[in-house]
Amino acid sequence: MKNLGLMSTLIAAIALTGCLDNGGGTEVKQDLNNGDFSVITEPETGSGGGSSGGSTEEGSTGGDNGGGTPAPSEPDGFDINKGAVLTASTTLSLDFYPPFHTAYTKVSENESCGGGAWVDYADSGTLLSSKTNQNVPVSVQFRDHDGRTSSCYVRRIYIDQIGPDIVFAKYPSAPVEEGLDVELIFTVTDAGAGVASVTCSMGTSTKACAAGQNKIVLPKLAGGDYTLKVSAKDKLGHASEKSISFKVSSMYKQMVNNVKVNEYQKVDILFVIDNSGSMEYEQKSMASRVRNFLDVVKGLDWQIAVTTTDPVHKTLGDGRLVPLYNKPGQYILTSSMNDAEARTTLSNTLQRSETGSGSEQGIFAAYRAIERSMTASGGNANFIRNDSQLAVVVISDEDESANGPKNDPANFVKFVADSFGSQKAMSFHSIIARPDDQACLKGEGYSAGFRYEQISKLTGGVIGDVCASDYAAQVQGIAEGVRKTLKSITLTCAPVVDAMRSILVLKDGQVYDGTRKMEGLNLVFDQMLPQGNYEVYYSCIK
């Protein structure tokens, strides 16, 4: 470890380097890349997976909600748009083929011929649908003058009026050091017409991508600002576009964190549980899977609360804490409770019975839970204590499904740091379908948790296996990780340690030599930090 004199010299050297760089350019090595990239695609084989072929004209038979081309329907009862199963218009043309000489017709926008009104028969008509971007059922009945009524004829047509869905799963959440490789992963799907074409562009380089999962690899990037733009069209010509931006830099900035350490050993623990339909298998035994968590955190001054990955539910979602099992009006477990009672209450609260949104957003839910606690909103009031550390535990079989600011791992870490003046150590633990676990992904794991893996690595958290039959070992590891949070200082950015840069810790103005190591953004000490005022000096990529 370098001494204070060397650190002072280093700070001065960095300041001098900044002055020199302001007066001249930064040399770019000739072997560095300025935006060229390669594409690896894994096209989907299910719905929306079609990635070839041109646009399908409205009214043709060129695609259903999987992008295929089924045969036209037979003229039995009626046809929609001459037998098409896909359209971009809500105005549907109906041709009628009654089974007997008929006087009246009834058209309903459902599968049961319920609703609608009997009108004088005509060979054709139109229906203005009230539904878009879904498979729309239409049913027809006929009646003659004697009151004889036909059976109920049903047809379906998919009304598609939006472009493909583009979701980025993996991308740089912080500046990248010059000369490193960068990898981005995104998926393109279309539930209606199917994907017709996808293009990826960065700077002057444009290449063909595909429906399904795409991996973009950019080797040895030079310094600069980069934006990857993904443009997609479906087979009806509807277009969509999304982009992700990141920075590559070779400059360093000098950082200092000032942290006041007390000896309260307080930690607030938030469980974020995936309560979507795909988690049915894991939810069945959730109570038994997490039964040993409280045994490991025993002796700490802890608070525990639970929320769900549902981003919209008005009582159990959007970061709201869920009520504790069999404790109406209570939302927060505390270490003052009886051990057996607390263990039973936590296990049963984690095992959710409802079916939540399929748009799982665990990072967003944790972000909103903290916001609600800070504004003393509802059951979240008093959950996050100012003088405690914070641990988040997500259990989900699917990755974060949106790309807003509150879904981003780096933004989440920055939000916690900014909200509490960098005084709160934080760790984020994930029990997920790990990206490299093919057995889980082919079994009960719905999709790889790229962003949960990223935020856990960023904060030194544990990454567990959601497909495991018993979570005992990994829950114990997470609980030990929670204890470790009490021995940590969370830095603002990833420190660079090399021949010229080190991490210097001062306690009450004197060098503190406690043994430690970096785990993501957490500087983790072997022993509990003695009470005092700490300063941590380190360098980050600018």
Secondary structure, DSSP 8 states (H G I E B T S, - for coil): ---HHHHHHHHHHHHHHHHHHHTS-----TTSBSS--EEEEE--SSTT----S----TTSS---TTS--------SEEEEGGG-SEES-SEEEEEEE-SS--SEEEEESSSS--S--EEE--SEEEEE-S--SEEEEEEEEEE-TT--B---EEEEEEE--S--EEEEEE--SS-EETT--EEEEEEEE-SSS-EEEEEEEETTEEEEE-SEEEEEEE-SB-SEEEEEEEEEEETT--EEEEEEEEEEE--EEEEEEEEEE-S--EEEEEEEE--SGGGHHHHTTHHHHTTTHHHHSTTSEEEEEEEES-SS-TTT-TT----BTTBTT---EETTS-HHHHHHHHHHHHS--S---SS--HHHHHHHHHHHHHTT-GGGTT-S-TTSEEEEEEE-SS-----SGGG-HHHHHHHHHHHTTT---EEEEEEE--TT-HHHHTTT--S--HHHHHHHHHTT--EEETT-S--HHHHHHHHHHHHHHTTEEE-SS-B--SSS---EEEETTEE----EEEETTEEEESS---SEEEEEEEEEE-
